[in-house]
Amino acid sequence: FGSSHFGSKDSEGLRPLSLSTSRIARMEAATGGVSCAGIGIDAPEWEPSHILRDIEVLRARYEEQEHSDYPSAKLQFEFAHALVCSPRNADVREGAYLLEQLLQVGVESMTEGVLHLLTLTYLKLGMYVKAKECSEKWLLLQPRDSMARMLRSLVLERASQDGYLGLFVLGLLSAGAAFVMAKRWRA
């Protein structure tokens, strides 16, 4: 999974999103050469300033054709792809919305790529139920796809780890509250 790190969140509560080099290459071939926010797959880092600049360029192109008679699903995918690579939570959520629209419309040639990107997006947002739903839909379409199986495993692992952490924090809070109540009761 390359340099993906899903363990920590940044200041906006987002988990870093990274795609494997081979998966990006396959998605680029399927979508006509799209890389994450226009940055090549050999780039050492995705710089936020580059991503945000590319988002604005794609936003202008997307809004220009959005209300035309034949809006481009490919352009919507490219724009959503750039948005989910953004360090801003609002952009990531907008990207997820656009990807969900593509699923609803049912652009068959893009379904696998959309489900892959949605799974990663929901992981980034910490929305594990939706990430699991997307990975399961993808597995129904491509049961032997190793990336789909790996992402489903990652979703389940991430959800269980965060669930245990949540229970631990809740337990600490309960113990602290019980300690305070016991101290007040004695006084």
N, C-alpha and C positions, 0 to 999 in steps of 0.2 A: 504494500500500500504506500510505497514511496516514503515520503516524509510527513505523512499524516499524523497529526497529534490531536486526538479528540478528548484528551483528559482535562485540559484546563480551559477556562473561559476568559475572554478579554474583558475590558472595562464595560462594554455594552452587553455582556452576558452571552456573547457568541462564541462558539467553538470554532477553531480554525478549520477551514475547508481546503482540502487538497485532493487532487485526483491522481491516480497512478499514471505514469508516463504512457504505458501501453494502452490504458483505457482512454486517455485523452487522444492518443493517435487514432484509435478506432472511432471515437466520437467525432473527431475532426474530419475523418474520411466520410462519415455518414452525414455530416452537416456542412460539408464544403470548406473545411479548414478553419473552423472556429477554435480558438484557444481561450483559456480563461481570461476574459477582459482584454483580448487582443495581445496578451503577452505570450511569447513563444514558450513551448514546453521546456526549452533548455534554460530559461531564465532562472537565475539563482534564487531570486525572491520576487514575490508579487508586491510591488510597491503600492501602497494605498493611493498615492497621488496619480499613478498611472491608471489604476483601476477606476478611480473617480472621474478622471478625464475621459476615459473610454466609455464610461457609463453615460456621460453627458452627450458624447458624439452619437452613441447608439440610441439614446433617448430622443434626440432630435430626429434621427432617421425613422424611429418607430412611430413617433407622434405624427410625422409627416404622412405616413401611409396608413395609420391606424383606422381612419374612417373612410378609406377608399373602398371601391367595390370589391377588390381582391387583396385583402391584407395578407402580408407574407408571414406564414407560420415559421419559416426559417429565421426571419428577422426577429420575430417575437422570441424564438428560442435563444438566439444570440444575445438579445437584450436581457432576457431572464438569466442567462448564463453569467453575464457580466454582473448583474445585480446580486446574485447569490455569492459572488466572490468579494463583494464589498465588505469593508469593515463596519459599515453602518447597519444597525438592526433594521431600520425602516426599509432600506434597499433590499436586504435579504428577504424580508417578508413580502415586498412587492414582487420580487423574483419568484418566490414560491407561488404567489397568486397567478402570475402569468403562466407558469408551468402547469398549474392546475387547470387553467383555461385550455391549454393545449391538449391535456388529457381528455377534457370534456368534449372538445371538438373531435378528437379521435384521429389525429394525423398519424396514420398507421406506421409510416416509415420512421417516425421520430419517437414512437412510444417507449422503446427500450431506453433511449438516451434521456428522455424526459423523466422516466421512473428512476433511473440511476441518479440524475441530478436532484430530483425531489427527495430521494432517500438521504443523500448527503446534506441537502439543505435542512431537512427536518432534524437530522443529527446535529447539525451546527446550531440550530435553534433550541435543541434539547427537547424537541417534540417527538418522543420515542414511539408513541402509539401511531402517529401518522407515518413516521419513518418505517415502522414495521408493516403498516398497510401497503405502502409503496413497494417495499422489498418483496412482499408476498405476491402482489400483482405482477411484479417483474418475474418472479419465479414461476408463476402460472404460465406466462408467455414463453419463458426460456428456462425450463427446469434444470438444464444442464449447465447453465451459465455460471462459471465459477465466481465471477465478480458478484453476481446477485446472491449467491449462497454465502459468500464471505461477508457482504454487507448486512445480510439478515442476521448472521451470527454476531457481527459487531453491534448491531442495533440491540439485540437481546442482551449482550454482555453489558453494554453501556446503560441500558435501562435497569438491569439488576444492580450494577454498581451504584448508580445514583439513588436507587431505591434503598439500598442498605445504608448509604450515607445519610439519606433523609431520615430513616428510622433511628440511626445513631444520634443525629442532632435532636430529634424529637425526644429521644430517651434522656439526653443530657438536659434539655429544657425541663422535662418532667421532674428529673431528679433535683434540679436547682429549685424549682417551684416547691417541691416537697420539703426540701431543706429549709427554705424561707418560712413556709407554713409551720414547720415543726419548731423553728426558733421563735416565732411569734406566739405560738401556743404555749410554750414554756414560760414566756415573759409575762 
